């Protein structure tokens, strides 16, 4: 009997979207979810998005 368990892969496969890349060989993530996340991001996008963060931190008039 087949279960609907997620296909888990090493999280390090997705390090490229993080500005500060760390490695943890024990951390595993859902392949389908993270592939969808990557597909929705603009090319070269990094988390955190420093441009957005700097704008959020500015006081409004």
Buried (B, 14 or more C-beta within 10 A) or exposed (E): EEEEEEEEBBBBEBEEBEEEEEEEEEEBBBBEEBBEBEEEEEEEEBEEBEEEEEEEEEEEE
